[in-house]
Amino acid sequence: MLLLILLTILIKLYLNSIVCCQSDEISSLPGINFTLNFKHYSGYLDAGNDNLFFYWFVESQGNPKTDPLVLWLNGGPGCSSLGGLFNELGPYLINKDGKTLRQNPYSWNKYASILFLESPAWVGFSYKNIPKNVTTGDNEVVVANYAALKDFLKKYPSFKANPLFLTGESYASTYLSMLASKIVDNMKETSLNLKGVAIGNGVMSYIILQNTLLDYNYGHGLIDEQLWNKFKVNCCKCVGNYFYLVK
């Protein structure tokens, strides 16, 4: 009897995941004039605390069963990850007419399945079931991103064992590093197959970013020796020692 109950629960969970995936599957896309050789989905993920995050998921053109699962976040904060989908690394790019799509020969989904997540709430189509005048900090965002990722794998359990990579650009570096830390801290709970984090043009600290601008320009020959010496005399002590303000 116990075995029968367990089998019933497992079958129900499996059928629920199939129905959920089918309801989110994209059957047609306006402006596309080429044949797709992969499945793609869009919808909402439960990010906890009344947060509903919009996602767009494209399966790998290779082998979705074994290819890596990549989470992509754009920066900002406040930039939609659909920018990454339609203008950077997605399988279809928007043409100059703003109405049609062209195939991206360099799409990341040639080798991986990619989850584009709009985060936090009020970015793109993501929202929160409470009034808008709510502040959100990095600590709240990492909890929401973690919840959204877990909900995604609940919807698509077949991808849970795939190698997971967290990727993004700009301010997403803050979100990604905090999310990676949370995944590692809760590895026993989720058993996610986290393999790495890839950050492009990351913003880890505005203080360090601003204080290294002069060093960068001087090191690349954009500031001559005379101007560099003036900066050191007349500007803040951080010039030439960008850890000054961090300490």
ZAZATOR-761316 format. One record per atom (N, C-alpha, C): atom name; x negated, y negated, z; residue number from 0. Coordinates in steps of 0.1 Angstrom, whole numbers, plus 5000, padded with zeros to 4 digits. Layout:
N
SITE   atomo     px     py     pz   num
SITE      CA      X      Y      Z   NUM
...
END
This chain:
247
SITE   atomo     px     py     pz   num
SITE       N   4992   5012   5000     0
SITE      CA   5000   5000   5000     0
SITE       C   4991   4987   5000     0
SITE       N   4981   4987   5008     1
SITE      CA   4972   4976   5009     1
SITE       C   4965   4974   4996     1
SITE       N   4961   4984   4989     2
SITE      CA   4955   4983   4976     2
SITE       C   4964   4977   4966     2
SITE       N   4977   4982   4967     3
SITE      CA   4987   4977   4957     3
SITE       C   4989   4962   4959     3
SITE       N   4989   4957   4972     4
SITE      CA   4991   4943   4975     4
SITE       C   4979   4935   4969     4
SITE       N   4967   4940   4972     5
SITE      CA   4955   4933   4967     5
SITE       C   4955   4932   4952     5
SITE       N   4959   4943   4945     6
SITE      CA   4959   4943   4930     6
SITE       C   4970   4933   4925     6
SITE       N   4981   4932   4932     7
SITE      CA   4991   4923   4928     7
SITE       C   4987   4908   4930     7
SITE       N   4980   4905   4940     8
SITE      CA   4974   4892   4943     8
SITE       C   4964   4888   4932     8
SITE       N   4955   4898   4929     9
SITE      CA   4945   4895   4919     9
SITE       C   4951   4893   4905     9
SITE       N   4961   4901   4902    10
SITE      CA   4967   4899   4889    10
SITE       C   4974   4886   4888    10
SITE       N   4981   4882   4899    11
SITE      CA   4988   4869   4899    11
SITE       C   4978   4858   4897    11
SITE       N   4967   4858   4904    12
SITE      CA   4957   4848   4903    12
SITE       C   4952   4847   4888    12
SITE       N   4949   4859   4882    13
SITE      CA   4944   4859   4869    13
SITE       C   4954   4853   4859    13
SITE       N   4967   4857   4860    14
SITE      CA   4977   4852   4851    14
SITE       C   4979   4837   4853    14
SITE       N   4978   4832   4866    15
SITE      CA   4979   4818   4868    15
SITE       C   4968   4810   4861    15
SITE       N   4956   4816   4861    16
SITE      CA   4945   4809   4855    16
SITE       C   4946   4809   4840    16
SITE       N   4952   4819   4834    17
SITE      CA   4954   4820   4820    17
SITE       C   4965   4809   4816    17
SITE       N   4976   4809   4823    18
SITE      CA   4987   4799   4820    18
SITE       C   4981   4785   4821    18
SITE       N   4973   4782   4832    19
SITE      CA   4968   4769   4834    19
SITE       C   4959   4765   4822    19
SITE       N   4950   4774   4818    20
SITE      CA   4941   4771   4807    20
SITE       C   4948   4769   4794    20
SITE       N   4959   4777   4792    21
SITE      CA   4966   4775   4779    21
SITE       C   4974   4762   4779    21
SITE       N   4979   4757   4790    22
SITE      CA   4986   4745   4791    22
SITE       C   4977   4733   4788    22
SITE       N   4964   4734   4792    23
SITE      CA   4954   4724   4790    23
SITE       C   4947   4724   4776    23
SITE       N   4948   4735   4769    24
SITE      CA   4941   4737   4757    24
SITE       C   4946   4727   4746    24
SITE       N   4936   4721   4739    25
SITE      CA   4939   4711   4729    25
SITE       C   4942   4719   4716    25
SITE       N   4954   4718   4710    26
SITE      CA   4957   4725   4698    26
SITE       C   4954   4717   4685    26
SITE       N   4954   4703   4687    27
SITE      CA   4951   4695   4675    27
SITE       C   4945   4682   4680    27
SITE       N   4937   4675   4672    28
SITE      CA   4931   4663   4676    28
SITE       C   4932   4653   4664    28
SITE       N   4938   4641   4666    29
SITE      CA   4940   4632   4656    29
SITE       C   4926   4627   4650    29
SITE       N   4926   4625   4637    30
SITE      CA   4914   4620   4630    30
SITE       C   4903   4629   4627    30
SITE       N   4905   4642   4630    31
SITE      CA   4895   4652   4628    31
SITE       C   4897   4658   4614    31
SITE       N   4886   4659   4606    32
SITE      CA   4888   4665   4593    32
SITE       C   4878   4676   4590    32
SITE       N   4874   4683   4601    33
SITE      CA   4865   4695   4599    33
SITE       C   4870   4706   4609    33
SITE       N   4866   4718   4606    34
SITE      CA   4871   4729   4614    34
SITE       C   4862   4731   4626    34
SITE       N   4869   4733   4637    35
SITE      CA   4862   4735   4650    35
SITE       C   4860   4750   4652    35
SITE       N   4848   4754   4657    36
SITE      CA   4845   4768   4660    36
SITE       C   4844   4771   4675    36
SITE       N   4852   4763   4683    37
SITE      CA   4851   4764   4697    37
SITE       C   4865   4760   4703    37
SITE       N   4868   4763   4715    38
SITE      CA   4880   4759   4722    38
SITE       C   4877   4747   4730    38
SITE       N   4887   4738   4732    39
SITE      CA   4885   4726   4740    39
SITE       C   4898   4724   4748    39
SITE       N   4896   4717   4760    40
SITE      CA   4907   4715   4769    40
SITE       C   4906   4702   4775    40
SITE       N   4918   4697   4780    41
SITE      CA   4918   4684   4787    41
SITE       C   4930   4684   4797    41
SITE       N   4928   4677   4808    42
SITE      CA   4939   4677   4818    42
SITE       C   4934   4670   4830    42
SITE       N   4939   4674   4842    43
SITE      CA   4936   4669   4854    43
SITE       C   4931   4679   4864    43
SITE       N   4921   4675   4872    44
SITE      CA   4916   4684   4883    44
SITE       C   4919   4678   4896    44
SITE       N   4922   4686   4906    45
SITE      CA   4925   4682   4920    45
SITE       C   4912   4679   4926    45
SITE       N   4909   4666   4929    46
SITE      CA   4897   4661   4935    46
SITE       C   4899   4659   4950    46
SITE       N   4910   4663   4956    47
SITE      CA   4912   4662   4970    47
SITE       C   4916   4648   4974    47
SITE       N   4922   4646   4986    48
SITE      CA   4926   4633   4991    48
SITE       C   4934   4625   4981    48
SITE       N   4943   4631   4974    49
SITE      CA   4952   4625   4965    49
SITE       C   4945   4620   4952    49
SITE       N   4933   4624   4950    50
SITE      CA   4926   4621   4938    50
SITE       C   4929   4631   4926    50
SITE       N   4932   4626   4915    51
SITE      CA   4933   4634   4903    51
SITE       C   4924   4629   4892    51
SITE       N   4914   4637   4889    52
SITE      CA   4903   4634   4880    52
SITE       C   4906   4640   4866    52
SITE       N   4906   4631   4856    53
SITE      CA   4908   4636   4842    53
SITE       C   4895   4643   4837    53
SITE       N   4897   4653   4830    54
SITE      CA   4885   4661   4824    54
SITE       C   4888   4664   4810    54
SITE       N   4877   4666   4803    55
SITE      CA   4877   4671   4789    55
SITE       C   4866   4682   4788    55
SITE       N   4870   4694   4785    56
SITE      CA   4861   4705   4785    56
SITE       C   4859   4711   4771    56
SITE       N   4847   4712   4766    57
SITE      CA   4844   4718   4753    57
SITE       C   4836   4731   4756    57
SITE       N   4841   4742   4751    58
SITE      CA   4833   4754   4752    58
SITE       C   4821   4755   4742    58
SITE       N   4811   4763   4746    59
SITE      CA   4799   4764   4737    59
SITE       C   4803   4770   4724    59
SITE       N   4795   4765   4714    60
SITE      CA   4797   4770   4700    60
SITE       C   4789   4784   4699    60
SITE       N   4781   4786   4709    61
SITE      CA   4773   4799   4709    61
SITE       C   4781   4810   4716    61
SITE       N   4777   4813   4728    62
SITE      CA   4784   4823   4736    62
SITE       C   4789   4817   4749    62
SITE       N   4801   4813   4750    63
SITE      CA   4807   4807   4762    63
SITE       C   4806   4816   4774    63
SITE       N   4805   4829   4772    64
SITE      CA   4805   4838   4784    64
SITE       C   4792   4838   4791    64
SITE       N   4781   4834   4784    65
SITE      CA   4768   4835   4790    65
SITE       C   4760   4821   4790    65
SITE       N   4764   4812   4780    66
SITE      CA   4757   4800   4779    66
SITE       C   4759   4791   4791    66
SITE       N   4750   4782   4794    67
SITE      CA   4752   4773   4806    67
SITE       C   4764   4765   4806    67
SITE       N   4769   4762   4818    68
SITE      CA   4780   4752   4821    68
SITE       C   4773   4739   4825    68
SITE       N   4776   4729   4817    69
SITE      CA   4770   4715   4820    69
SITE       C   4781   4706   4824    69
SITE       N   4779   4699   4836    70
SITE      CA   4787   4688   4840    70
SITE       C   4781   4675   4835    70
SITE       N   4789   4667   4829    71
SITE      CA   4784   4654   4824    71
SITE       C   4791   4642   4831    71
SITE       N   4784   4633   4836    72
SITE      CA   4790   4621   4842    72
SITE       C   4783   4609   4836    72
SITE       N   4791   4599   4831    73
SITE      CA   4785   4586   4827    73
SITE       C   4783   4577   4840    73
SITE       N   4776   4566   4838    74
SITE      CA   4772   4558   4849    74
SITE       C   4782   4547   4853    74
SITE       N   4776   4535   4854    75
SITE      CA   4784   4524   4858    75
SITE       C   4779   4517   4871    75
SITE       N   4785   4520   4882    76
SITE      CA   4797   4529   4883    76
SITE       C   4809   4523   4876    76
SITE       N   4818   4531   4871    77
SITE      CA   4830   4527   4864    77
SITE       C   4830   4530   4849    77
SITE       N   4820   4537   4844    78
SITE      CA   4820   4540   4830    78
SITE       C   4827   4554   4828    78
SITE       N   4835   4555   4818    79
SITE      CA   4842   4567   4815    79
SITE       C   4833   4577   4808    79
SITE       N   4834   4590   4812    80
SITE      CA   4826   4600   4806    80
SITE       C   4830   4604   4792    80
SITE       N   4842   4598   4788    81
SITE      CA   4846   4600   4774    81
SITE       C   4837   4593   4765    81
SITE       N   4830   4583   4770    82
SITE      CA   4820   4576   4762    82
SITE       C   4809   4586   4758    82
SITE       N   4805   4594   4768    83
SITE      CA   4795   4605   4765    83
SITE       C   4800   4615   4755    83
SITE       N   4813   4618   4756    84
SITE      CA   4819   4628   4747    84
SITE       C   4820   4623   4733    84
SITE       N   4825   4611   4731    85
SITE      CA   4828   4606   4718    85
SITE       C   4817   4597   4711    85
SITE       N   4807   4594   4719    86
SITE      CA   4796   4585   4714    86
SITE       C   4782   4590   4716    86
SITE       N   4780   4601   4724    87
SITE      CA   4767   4605   4727    87
SITE       C   4765   4620   4723    87
SITE       N   4769   4629   4732    88
SITE      CA   4765   4643   4731    88
SITE       C   4776   4653   4728    88
SITE       N   4788   4647   4726    89
SITE      CA   4800   4656   4723    89
SITE       C   4800   4662   4709    89
SITE       N   4808   4671   4706    90
SITE      CA   4809   4677   4693    90
SITE       C   4815   4669   4682    90
SITE       N   4823   4659   4686    91
SITE      CA   4829   4650   4676    91
SITE       C   4826   4635   4681    91
SITE       N   4822   4627   4671    92
SITE      CA   4819   4613   4673    92
SITE       C   4829   4604   4666    92
SITE       N   4832   4592   4672    93
SITE      CA   4841   4583   4666    93
SITE       C   4834   4575   4654    93
SITE       N   4841   4575   4643    94
SITE      CA   4836   4567   4632    94
SITE       C   4838   4552   4634    94
SITE       N   4832   4544   4625    95
SITE      CA   4833   4530   4626    95
SITE       C   4847   4525   4624    95
SITE       N   4856   4532   4617    96
SITE      CA   4869   4528   4615    96
SITE       C   4878   4529   4628    96
SITE       N   4872   4536   4638    97
SITE      CA   4879   4537   4651    97
SITE       C   4891   4547   4650    97
SITE       N   4893   4554   4639    98
SITE      CA   4905   4562   4637    98
SITE       C   4901   4577   4634    98
SITE       N   4890   4579   4629    99
SITE      CA   4886   4592   4625    99
SITE       C   4874   4597   4632    99
SITE       N   4872   4610   4632   100
SITE      CA   4860   4616   4639   100
SITE       C   4851   4624   4630   100
SITE       N   4839   4624   4633   101
SITE      CA   4829   4631   4624   101
SITE       C   4822   4641   4633   101
SITE       N   4817   4652   4627   102
SITE      CA   4810   4662   4634   102
SITE       C   4796   4657   4639   102
SITE       N   4793   4661   4651   103
SITE      CA   4780   4657   4657   103
SITE       C   4770   4669   4655   103
SITE       N   4760   4668   4646   104
SITE      CA   4751   4679   4644   104
SITE       C   4742   4682   4656   104
SITE       N   4741   4672   4665   105
SITE      CA   4732   4674   4677   105
SITE       C   4740   4676   4690   105
SITE       N   4752   4680   4689   106
SITE      CA   4761   4682   4701   106
SITE       C   4755   4692   4710   106
SITE       N   4756   4689   4723   107
SITE      CA   4750   4698   4734   107
SITE       C   4758   4711   4734   107
SITE       N   4771   4710   4729   108
SITE      CA   4779   4723   4731   108
SITE       C   4775   4733   4720   108
SITE       N   4764   4730   4712   109
SITE      CA   4759   4741   4704   109
SITE       C   4752   4752   4713   109
SITE       N   4748   4748   4725   110
SITE      CA   4741   4757   4733   110
SITE       C   4747   4758   4748   110
SITE       N   4757   4750   4751   111
SITE      CA   4763   4750   4764   111
SITE       C   4778   4746   4764   111
SITE       N   4785   4750   4774   112
SITE      CA   4799   4745   4776   112
SITE       C   4798   4733   4784   112
SITE       N   4805   4722   4781   113
SITE      CA   4803   4709   4787   113
SITE       C   4816   4704   4793   113
SITE       N   4815   4701   4806   114
SITE      CA   4827   4695   4813   114
SITE       C   4824   4680   4815   114
SITE       N   4832   4672   4808   115
SITE      CA   4832   4657   4809   115
SITE       C   4842   4653   4819   115
SITE       N   4837   4647   4830   116
SITE      CA   4846   4644   4841   116
SITE       C   4846   4628   4843   116
SITE       N   4858   4623   4844   117
SITE      CA   4860   4608   4847   117
SITE       C   4861   4606   4862   117
SITE       N   4851   4600   4867   118
SITE      CA   4850   4598   4882   118
SITE       C   4843   4585   4885   118
SITE       N   4848   4578   4896   119
SITE      CA   4858   4582   4906   119
SITE       C   4872   4578   4901   119
SITE       N   4882   4578   4910   120
SITE      CA   4895   4574   4906   120
SITE       C   4895   4560   4901   120
SITE       N   4904   4557   4891   121
SITE      CA   4906   4545   4884   121
SITE       C   4896   4543   4873   121
SITE       N   4887   4553   4871   122
SITE      CA   4879   4553   4859   122
SITE       C   4886   4561   4848   122
SITE       N   4888   4554   4836   123
SITE      CA   4894   4561   4825   123
SITE       C   4909   4565   4829   123
SITE       N   4912   4578   4827   124
SITE      CA   4925   4583   4830   124
SITE       C   4926   4588   4844   124
SITE       N   4916   4588   4852   125
SITE      CA   4916   4593   4866   125
SITE       C   4924   4583   4875   125
SITE       N   4930   4589   4885   126
SITE      CA   4938   4580   4894   126
SITE       C   4939   4586   4907   126
SITE       N   4945   4578   4916   127
SITE      CA   4948   4582   4930   127
SITE       C   4962   4579   4933   127
SITE       N   4969   4588   4940   128
SITE      CA   4983   4587   4943   128
SITE       C   4986   4577   4955   128
SITE       N   4978   4566   4955   129
SITE      CA   4980   4556   4965   129
SITE       C   4978   4542   4958   129
SITE       N   4982   4531   4964   130
SITE      CA   4979   4518   4958   130
SITE       C   4965   4516   4954   130
SITE       N   4963   4507   4944   131
SITE      CA   4950   4506   4937   131
SITE       C   4940   4499   4946   131
SITE       N   4944   4490   4956   132
SITE      CA   4935   4482   4963   132
SITE       C   4928   4491   4974   132
SITE       N   4920   4501   4969   133
SITE      CA   4913   4510   4978   133
SITE       C   4899   4510   4974   133
SITE       N   4890   4509   4984   134
SITE      CA   4876   4509   4981   134
SITE       C   4870   4523   4981   134
SITE       N   4861   4526   4973   135
SITE      CA   4855   4539   4972   135
SITE       C   4840   4538   4972   135
SITE       N   4833   4546   4981   136
SITE      CA   4819   4546   4981   136
SITE       C   4813   4559   4977   136
SITE       N   4800   4559   4976   137
SITE      CA   4793   4571   4971   137
SITE       C   4796   4584   4979   137
SITE       N   4798   4582   4992   138
SITE      CA   4801   4593   5001   138
SITE       C   4814   4599   4998   138
SITE       N   4824   4591   4995   139
SITE      CA   4837   4596   4991   139
SITE       C   4837   4602   4977   139
SITE       N   4829   4596   4968   140
SITE      CA   4829   4601   4954   140
SITE       C   4823   4615   4954   140
SITE       N   4812   4618   4962   141
SITE      CA   4806   4631   4961   141
SITE       C   4815   4642   4966   141
SITE       N   4823   4638   4976   142
SITE      CA   4833   4648   4981   142
SITE       C   4844   4651   4970   142
SITE       N   4848   4640   4963   143
SITE      CA   4858   4642   4953   143
SITE       C   4852   4650   4941   143
SITE       N   4840   4647   4937   144
SITE      CA   4834   4654   4926   144
SITE       C   4832   4669   4929   144
SITE       N   4829   4671   4941   145
SITE      CA   4827   4685   4946   145
SITE       C   4840   4693   4945   145
SITE       N   4851   4686   4950   146
SITE      CA   4864   4692   4950   146
SITE       C   4869   4694   4936   146
SITE       N   4866   4685   4927   147
SITE      CA   4870   4686   4913   147
SITE       C   4863   4698   4906   147
SITE       N   4850   4699   4909   148
SITE      CA   4842   4710   4903   148
SITE       C   4848   4724   4908   148
SITE       N   4851   4724   4921   149
SITE      CA   4857   4737   4926   149
SITE       C   4870   4740   4919   149
SITE       N   4878   4729   4917   150
SITE      CA   4891   4731   4911   150
SITE       C   4890   4736   4896   150
SITE       N   4880   4730   4890   151
SITE      CA   4877   4734   4876   151
SITE       C   4874   4749   4875   151
SITE       N   4865   4754   4884   152
SITE      CA   4862   4768   4884   152
SITE       C   4873   4777   4889   152
SITE       N   4883   4771   4896   153
SITE      CA   4895   4778   4900   153
SITE       C   4903   4780   4887   153
SITE       N   4904   4770   4879   154
SITE      CA   4911   4770   4866   154
SITE       C   4904   4779   4856   154
SITE       N   4891   4779   4856   155
SITE      CA   4883   4786   4846   155
SITE       C   4873   4795   4853   155
SITE       N   4878   4806   4860   156
SITE      CA   4869   4814   4869   156
SITE       C   4859   4822   4861   156
SITE       N   4861   4823   4848   157
SITE      CA   4851   4831   4840   157
SITE       C   4838   4823   4838   157
SITE       N   4837   4810   4842   158
SITE      CA   4825   4802   4840   158
SITE       C   4818   4801   4854   158
SITE       N   4823   4807   4864   159
SITE      CA   4816   4806   4877   159
SITE       C   4802   4811   4878   159
SITE       N   4800   4822   4870   160
SITE      CA   4787   4829   4871   160
SITE       C   4777   4823   4861   160
SITE       N   4782   4814   4852   161
SITE      CA   4773   4808   4842   161
SITE       C   4763   4799   4849   161
SITE       N   4751   4797   4844   162
SITE      CA   4741   4788   4849   162
SITE       C   4747   4774   4849   162
SITE       N   4746   4767   4860   163
SITE      CA   4752   4753   4861   163
SITE       C   4742   4742   4861   163
SITE       N   4744   4732   4853   164
SITE      CA   4735   4721   4852   164
SITE       C   4743   4708   4854   164
SITE       N   4738   4699   4863   165
SITE      CA   4745   4686   4865   165
SITE       C   4737   4676   4857   165
SITE       N   4744   4669   4848   166
SITE      CA   4737   4659   4840   166
SITE       C   4745   4646   4839   166
SITE       N   4737   4635   4836   167
SITE      CA   4744   4622   4834   167
SITE       C   4734   4612   4832   167
SITE       N   4738   4599   4832   168
SITE      CA   4729   4588   4830   168
SITE       C   4733   4576   4839   168
SITE       N   4723   4567   4840   169
SITE      CA   4725   4555   4847   169
SITE       C   4729   4558   4862   169
SITE       N   4740   4551   4867   170
SITE      CA   4744   4553   4881   170
SITE       C   4749   4567   4884   170
SITE       N   4751   4575   4874   171
SITE      CA   4755   4589   4876   171
SITE       C   4744   4596   4884   171
SITE       N   4732   4591   4883   172
SITE      CA   4720   4598   4890   172
SITE       C   4723   4598   4905   172
SITE       N   4730   4588   4910   173
SITE      CA   4733   4588   4925   173
SITE       C   4744   4599   4927   173
SITE       N   4754   4599   4919   174
SITE      CA   4765   4609   4921   174
SITE       C   4759   4624   4919   174
SITE       N   4750   4626   4910   175
SITE      CA   4745   4639   4907   175
SITE       C   4736   4644   4918   175
SITE       N   4727   4636   4922   176
SITE      CA   4718   4640   4933   176
SITE       C   4725   4644   4946   176
SITE       N   4736   4636   4949   177
SITE      CA   4744   4638   4961   177
SITE       C   4752   4651   4959   177
SITE       N   4757   4653   4947   178
SITE      CA   4765   4665   4944   178
SITE       C   4757   4677   4945   178
SITE       N   4745   4677   4939   179
SITE      CA   4736   4688   4940   179
SITE       C   4732   4692   4954   179
SITE       N   4730   4682   4963   180
SITE      CA   4727   4684   4977   180
SITE       C   4739   4691   4984   180
SITE       N   4751   4686   4980   181
SITE      CA   4763   4692   4986   181
SITE       C   4765   4706   4982   181
SITE       N   4763   4709   4969   182
SITE      CA   4764   4723   4964   182
SITE       C   4754   4732   4971   182
SITE       N   4742   4728   4973   183
SITE      CA   4732   4736   4980   183
SITE       C   4736   4738   4995   183
SITE       N   4741   4727   5001   184
SITE      CA   4745   4729   5015   184
SITE       C   4757   4738   5017   184
SITE       N   4765   4740   5007   185
SITE      CA   4777   4748   5008   185
SITE       C   4776   4760   4998   185
SITE       N   4764   4765   4996   186
SITE      CA   4762   4776   4987   186
SITE       C   4769   4789   4991   186
SITE       N   4770   4791   5004   187
SITE      CA   4776   4803   5008   187
SITE       C   4791   4803   5006   187
SITE       N   4797   4790   5006   188
SITE      CA   4811   4789   5003   188
SITE       C   4815   4791   4989   188
SITE       N   4807   4785   4980   189
SITE      CA   4811   4785   4966   189
SITE       C   4803   4795   4957   189
SITE       N   4790   4798   4961   190
SITE      CA   4782   4807   4953   190
SITE       C   4780   4802   4939   190
SITE       N   4779   4788   4937   191
SITE      CA   4777   4783   4924   191
SITE       C   4763   4786   4919   191
SITE       N   4762   4788   4906   192
SITE      CA   4749   4792   4900   192
SITE       C   4741   4780   4896   192
SITE       N   4739   4771   4905   193
SITE      CA   4732   4758   4902   193
SITE       C   4718   4760   4898   193
SITE       N   4714   4756   4886   194
SITE      CA   4700   4758   4881   194
SITE       C   4692   4745   4880   194
SITE       N   4699   4733   4879   195
SITE      CA   4691   4721   4878   195
SITE       C   4699   4709   4876   195
SITE       N   4692   4697   4877   196
SITE      CA   4699   4684   4875   196
SITE       C   4690   4677   4864   196
SITE       N   4697   4671   4855   197
SITE      CA   4691   4663   4844   197
SITE       C   4696   4649   4844   197
SITE       N   4687   4639   4846   198
SITE      CA   4692   4625   4847   198
SITE       C   4685   4617   4836   198
SITE       N   4693   4609   4829   199
SITE      CA   4687   4600   4819   199
SITE       C   4688   4585   4824   199
SITE       N   4677   4578   4824   200
SITE      CA   4677   4564   4827   200
SITE       C   4685   4561   4840   200
SITE       N   4680   4569   4850   201
SITE      CA   4687   4569   4863   201
SITE       C   4686   4556   4871   201
SITE       N   4696   4553   4879   202
SITE      CA   4696   4542   4888   202
SITE       C   4697   4548   4902   202
SITE       N   4685   4551   4908   203
SITE      CA   4685   4557   4922   203
SITE       C   4685   4546   4933   203
SITE       N   4680   4534   4929   204
SITE      CA   4680   4523   4939   204
SITE       C   4679   4510   4932   204
SITE       N   4688   4501   4934   205
SITE      CA   4688   4488   4927   205
SITE       C   4676   4480   4932   205
SITE       N   4672   4482   4944   206
SITE      CA   4660   4475   4950   206
SITE       C   4647   4479   4942   206
SITE       N   4645   4492   4941   207
SITE      CA   4634   4497   4934   207
SITE       C   4634   4493   4919   207
SITE       N   4646   4494   4913   208
SITE      CA   4648   4491   4899   208
SITE       C   4644   4477   4896   208
SITE       N   4649   4467   4904   209
SITE      CA   4646   4453   4902   209
SITE       C   4631   4450   4905   209
SITE       N   4626   4456   4915   210
SITE      CA   4612   4453   4919   210
SITE       C   4602   4459   4910   210
SITE       N   4605   4469   4902   211
SITE      CA   4596   4475   4893   211
SITE       C   4596   4469   4879   211
SITE       N   4605   4459   4876   212
SITE      CA   4606   4453   4863   212
SITE       C   4593   4446   4859   212
SITE       N   4588   4438   4868   213
SITE      CA   4576   4431   4865   213
SITE       C   4564   4441   4863   213
SITE       N   4563   4451   4872   214
SITE      CA   4552   4461   4870   214
SITE       C   4553   4468   4857   214
SITE       N   4566   4471   4853   215
SITE      CA   4568   4478   4840   215
SITE       C   4564   4469   4828   215
SITE       N   4568   4457   4829   216
SITE      CA   4565   4448   4817   216
SITE       C   4550   4445   4817   216
SITE       N   4543   4443   4828   217
SITE      CA   4529   4441   4829   217
SITE       C   4521   4453   4824   217
SITE       N   4526   4465   4828   218
SITE      CA   4519   4477   4824   218
SITE       C   4521   4481   4810   218
SITE       N   4531   4475   4803   219
SITE      CA   4533   4478   4789   219
SITE       C   4529   4466   4780   219
SITE       N   4522   4457   4786   220
SITE      CA   4516   4446   4778   220
SITE       C   4526   4435   4775   220
SITE       N   4537   4434   4781   221
SITE      CA   4547   4424   4778   221
SITE       C   4545   4411   4786   221
SITE       N   4537   4412   4796   222
SITE      CA   4533   4401   4804   222
SITE       C   4518   4400   4805   222
SITE       N   4512   4389   4801   223
SITE      CA   4498   4388   4801   223
SITE       C   4492   4386   4815   223
SITE       N   4479   4387   4816   224
SITE      CA   4472   4386   4829   224
SITE       C   4475   4373   4836   224
SITE       N   4475   4362   4829   225
SITE      CA   4477   4349   4835   225
SITE       C   4491   4348   4841   225
SITE       N   4501   4352   4834   226
SITE      CA   4515   4351   4839   226
SITE       C   4516   4361   4851   226
SITE       N   4510   4372   4850   227
SITE      CA   4511   4382   4860   227
SITE       C   4505   4377   4873   227
SITE       N   4494   4370   4873   228
SITE      CA   4488   4364   4885   228
SITE       C   4497   4353   4890   228
SITE       N   4504   4345   4882   229
SITE      CA   4513   4335   4887   229
SITE       C   4525   4342   4894   229
SITE       N   4529   4353   4889   230
SITE      CA   4540   4360   4896   230
SITE       C   4536   4365   4910   230
SITE       N   4524   4370   4911   231
SITE      CA   4519   4375   4923   231
SITE       C   4517   4364   4934   231
SITE       N   4514   4352   4929   232
SITE      CA   4512   4341   4938   232
SITE       C   4525   4334   4942   232
SITE       N   4534   4332   4932   233
SITE      CA   4546   4324   4935   233
SITE       C   4559   4332   4937   233
SITE       N   4559   4345   4935   234
SITE      CA   4571   4353   4937   234
SITE       C   4570   4361   4949   234
SITE       N   4579   4370   4951   235
SITE      CA   4580   4378   4963   235
SITE       C   4568   4387   4964   235
SITE       N   4566   4392   4976   236
SITE      CA   4554   4401   4979   236
SITE       C   4555   4414   4972   236
SITE       N   4567   4417   4967   237
SITE      CA   4569   4431   4961   237
SITE       C   4562   4432   4948   237
SITE       N   4558   4421   4941   238
SITE      CA   4551   4422   4929   238
SITE       C   4538   4430   4930   238
SITE       N   4537   4441   4923   239
SITE      CA   4525   4449   4924   239
SITE       C   4526   4459   4935   239
SITE       N   4537   4458   4943   240
SITE      CA   4539   4468   4954   240
SITE       C   4554   4470   4956   240
SITE       N   4560   4477   4947   241
SITE      CA   4575   4477   4947   241
SITE       C   4581   4485   4958   241
SITE       N   4573   4491   4967   242
SITE      CA   4579   4497   4979   242
SITE       C   4581   4487   4991   242
SITE       N   4577   4475   4988   243
SITE      CA   4577   4465   4999   243
SITE       C   4591   4463   5005   243
SITE       N   4601   4461   4997   244
SITE      CA   4614   4458   5002   244
SITE       C   4621   4471   5007   244
SITE       N   4617   4482   5001   245
SITE      CA   4623   4495   5006   245
SITE       C   4619   4498   5020   245
SITE       N   4607   4495   5024   246
SITE      CA   4603   4497   5038   246
SITE       C   4610   4487   5047   246
END
